[in-house]
Each structure stands twice: as C-alpha cells, then as structure tokens.
Amino acid sequence: MHMKDRICLITGANAGIGLETARGLAQQGATILLTSRNQARGQAALDEIRKATGNDNLDLIILDLASLDSVRAAALDVNGKCDRVDVLINNAGLVLDERRETREGFEMTFGVNHLGHFLFTHLLIERLKKSDDARIINLSSDAHRSTSGLDFSDLNRTRRSYSTLGAYADSKLANIYFTTELARRFRDTPITAYAVHPGFVNTRFGRDGDITGPLSWLVRLITPIFARNPTKGAETPLYVATTDGVQRDNGGYFVDNKPATPTAVARDADAARQLWEQSLEMLGLNEEAA
C-alpha cells in the first residue's frame, strides 16, 4: 500500500516493537504520531526516527494509559492536530508481578492493556471514520492461550489472588475480544480491526521494575536466548498496517504475517460483546456514543 499520505498513530512508540513499527512506517513516508508516557524518552525516539528515515512528518503525543485524564488529553491533542487517522496501532502494554491499580482504581494490567486503549480508541473513532481505509491494530499475544476465559464478575481481580501470567493472559484475551467487537460494530464503516501476535520479543517489556524476584531473573535469562529482536517483532503489525487485501480478514488474528486461529475461548462472540458492554460501564460511557 502507498503510505505517503497515511496518518499513523502508535501507542508506546518510544521503545521496542512500537519504536520499530514507527520507524518502518516512517521509512515508507507515512506521517507518524507516536505516544510516550515520558516527554524526554518520546522526544529521543522521535529524533532517532527522524535521523534514521529523513522523515520530518513526526509528532509526539504524551499518553499515560494508566490515567483516564491522560487518555482524554492525548485524544484531544490528536483530534486537534489531525483531521483523520488512517492507522491506529494500540501497541503499549505492561506485565506486573503484583497487583497495582490505575489512577482511577482499575487493576493495572487490565486497565492499561485493555481499558486505556478502549477509551483512547473510542475517543478517536470520528477521526478514524474520516479515513477511506482506517485500520485499528491491537497487539495481543499467544499468551491468551493460557487463560480459560475472563471472570466478568471480577475483572479488577479484587477477590481472586493475583497472578502475573493470569492477569496478562486475560488482558491479551481482552485485546482479541476488543478486536472482534470493533470489527462487528463498525463493519459498515471504513474501519477494520485486527489483533496481532508479534512473537516473544527482546524488549524492555517486563524488565523496568514491573516484575521483580525470580520471575524477573527468569525473563532476563531466557529473553536473549529465545526472543526475536524488535525489528522482527514489528513485522506483523507493519504487514497488517500496510498490506492491501487484509481487509478480507477484518476482526482476524495475525501471527507471522498470516491469519491465525486463536483459541475457542477467544472466538466467543458473546464474551466479546459482554466485555464491550462492561468496559463502557466501567468507563462511564454510553452505548450510543460508542
């Protein structure tokens, strides 16, 4: 696909897969809006991409997905700068070794990996509708295969004992459900949605104090041996963002540049609808606006 006139927005684009995805799109001439929680790190990433690609059509949006106020401010910033958004890549995410909460009191893994992106996307829908081919790409993971489903009575994990891998797997399942429901709800618009698994990638993910103790040592040990590099991890998001014909797989799950089949649990359309409705309720949004 010709990307020179495309406007692409990538969350968590100051490092890792997000940075390499932004670099790849910039090399193809796209206008890039990258988000970062930290101004200095975001600016450093923007300068690095500009130097590497010669593309000056870059801008930085400050976004902390653990704060709904920050999500709203970032969406307002995007809406003020762009008359449309052609590609939204919901890339940012985290994994935690203990239960923490967002500013509004949501369990942090679910709040950042799902709810923050749910609200951000919701607030950008009108800009996405103004594209003639808008793509929403949600970074999920094959980690979703280790969960038997969401506990809709306890999405905030206030009653269950906290599990690092359980919370992460549930959030990645939520990313697939979100994709499924986006594709269904906006099938009569220019918007299509995709979930992608980038693979096990050697990034800072889970190694900046988010996890500690034995699990932290395990991540540090196995990552250099088994993980692919961030450039390889960015291949599938880039493929879905730039390739003609993927629209036939609207709502699909992609692995290594190909449609793949998620678990039977992940293909539960009723659960996808329930998550959408419960997310609206948690965020105080109404069905008509969504």
Salt bridges, closest charged atoms under 4 A:
GLU20 OE2 - ARG23 NH2 2.98
ASP47 OD1 - ARG50 NH1 3.45
GLU48 OE2 - ARG23 NH2 2.83
ASP56 OD1 - ARG50 NE 3.24
ASP59 OD2 - LYS81 NZ 3.15
ASP69 OD1 - ARG72 NH1 3.60
ASP77 OD1 - LYS81 NZ 3.44
ASP83 OD1 - ARG84 NH1 3.97
ASP86 OD1 - ARG6 NH1 3.53
ASP86 OD1 - ARG84 NE 3.01
ASP97 OD1 - ARG100 NH2 4.00
GLU98 OE2 - ARG100 NE 3.54
GLU101 OE2 - ARG99 NH1 2.84
GLU126 OE2 - LYS129 NZ 3.59
ASP133 OD2 - ARG6 NH2 3.99
ASP133 OD2 - ARG135 NH2 3.03
ASP142 OD1 - ARG145 NE 3.27
ASP142 OD2 - HIS197 NE2 3.90
ASP151 OD2 - ARG160 NE 3.88
ASP154 OD2 - ARG160 NE 3.15
ASP170 OD2 - ARG157 NH2 2.63
ASP170 OD2 - ARG160 NH1 3.87
GLU181 OE2 - ARG184 NH2 2.57
GLU181 OE2 - ARG185 NE 2.93
ASP208 OD1 - ARG204 NH2 2.97
GLU235 OE1 - LYS232 NZ 3.27
ASP256 OD1 - ARG228 NH1 3.07
ASP270 OD1 - ARG273 NH1 3.15
GLU287 OE2 - ARG185 NH1 2.50
